[in-house]
């Protein structure tokens, strides 16, 4: 015999009561707590989705970028950002950078999500001219405090991470980092550190008001 689960009283959100929304908040907790599991599942799916024409899968590209960042001494926010910078590819290949940034934005420093959000236009430096596009389109952000971070991210960890011979670490190696990051309180100011700028190794270099 099935047990009837509690439900809200409304059929339009504007009619909801405080008790309704407290109920929804409580019922949502288990789903929210499984965010890391869903991210890991999506990464595993990327392991079966090749980057057409490349020598590696989407998962291998992310693992290679994350491995390079860890080897360079990056901190956990940058490593997870590198690993997940293309996580949005499956649903939004035309604007995967922005979707990927939204996945991590509540849980990492603002500069990491900014770099992930804009890496697509910065990557055009390497290939845009072959399509007749403006390879220097990134220059519209040249005065942004994260410009050089994004340029370095792309040069060191993204555009270079298509090598099937690179000894990338496994997803199992990075899983504890993913779980640590997604277990953080969402949009915690102590985590986001808005307007704090660091190096790719997570060392603070400046803070803008």
N, C-alpha and C positions, 0 to 999 in steps of 0.2 A: 504494500500500500504506500503510495507516494505521499510525502509530507509537503503541504502547501507552504512555500516560503513567503516571508513577509514582503509586502509590496507597498509602494507609495500610494497616496490617496488621489494623486492628480493625473490628468491626461494632458495638461498643458503646464509647462514648467512654471509659468507665472502664478499658478494656483497652489504651488507647493508650500508646505509649512516647514518650520524649523525641524520638527520631528522627522518629516519626510527626508530632508536633506541630511540629517544626522544618520538616518538609516542607510541612505545611499553611500555616505562616506564610509560607514562600517562595512557594508557589503562589498565595497570596492577594494578594501585593503588587501585581500589575498591576490587579486588581479594585479594591483600595483606592485606588490612584493615580488611578482614573477617577471618583472621587466627584464632582468638580466637573462632569465631563461629564454625569453622570446628573442632577445638580441643574439644569444648563442645559437638558437635554432636557425635564425636568418643567416648567420655566418656559415653554418653547416650547409645550408642550401646553396650558398655561394660556392661551396666546394664542388658542386656538380654543374655549375654554370660557367662555362669557359668564357673568357674574353675573346670573342671571335677574332681570329687572326693572330692573337698573341700566343705565347708559349706556356702560359700559366692560367689558372682559374682566378676568379675574383677573390676567393678566399686566400689563395696563395699570394696574391698581390697585397692584400691587407696584412697578412702575416709577415711578409717580407718588409713592408713599411714599418710595422711595429717592431720587428727584430732590429732593423737598422736604427730606429730611434732609441731602443734600449741599449744597443751597443754604443751609441753616442752619449749615453749617460742621461737621457731624458727622464723626467719624473713620470709618475703614473698617469697624470692627466694627458700629457703629450703622447705617451705610449698608447693609451686607449683611444685618443683622438686619431692617431696614425692607423691603428687597427680598424677603426670604424669610419674612416673618412669617406668610404664608398658604400656604406651600408644601405644607402637609399637607392642604389642602382636598380634593384629588382623592381621597385614600384615607380620610380621617377627617373628614368635614364636621361631625360632632357634637363632636369634640374636636381640631379642626385646630390649635388654638393649642399644645397639648401636643406633638403630633407635629412641628409646625414647630420647636419649641424643641429637640427631640431631634436633629433634623437638624443644627443649628448648634452644639449644646452643646459638642462636643469641641474646637471651633475658635475660639470667641470668648470675650470676658470673661463671667464668670458673670452679671453684672447684665443683659447683653444677652439671654442665653438666659432669664433669669428674667422679663424684661419680655415677651418673645415668648410665653413659656409662659402668662402671666397676662393678656395683652391682651384675650382674649375676655370675661372677666368685667368688666374695666374699660370695655370698649366698651358694656356694657349701660347705662351712664349715659345714653347718647344715645337709646336706644330701648326699654329694658326695660319701662318703665311702659305702653307701648302694648300689650304682651302680658299685662299684669297681673303682671309679674315685679318683683323688687326691683332698681330701677335703682342703688341704693347698695350692692349686694352686695360691691363692691370694698372697702368699709370694713372688712371682716374682715382686710384687710392693711394697715390704716392705720398700724400701728407698724412695718411692714417698711421697711428702709432704701431699698428700691427703689420704694416706693409712689409718690412724686412723679415719679420717672422714668417709670413706666408711665403715670401720668395724663397727663404731658406728651407722651409718645410717641403716645398715642391722640389727644389733642387736636390736635397739630400735624401728625402724619404719617399717621395711620390714618383717623380719621373724616372728614378733609377731603379724602381722595384718591380721590374718585369723579367728578371733573370732566373731561369729555371735551375741554374746551378748554385744559386745563393743558398747558404745553409740556414734557412728560416727556422725559428722555433715554432713549436706546435700550438694549436689552439688550446690544448690542455695547459700549456705553460702560461698562457695569458688569461685563462678563465678566472683565476682568483682575483686578478686585477679588475676584470669586468664586474665581478660580483661586488668587489669593494666599492667601485665607483657608483654603481647603480643602487647600492644600499644607502648612499648618502641622502640626507634630507634634501628634497628638491628645492632649488633656488635659494639655498642657504647663503647669505651674504659672505659668510666666512669662507665658503668654497668658491663662489663666483668671483670674488675680489675684483669687482668692476673697476675698470680704468687702471688696474695694476698691470704693468708690462714686464715680462720676464724674457729670459733667453729660452732657447729650445731645451735647455737643461733645467728649466724651472727656477732659475736664479733671478731674483728681482733686479731690474736695471733702472726702472723709473716708475713713477706714479703720477698720472695726470689728474688735476682737480676735476 
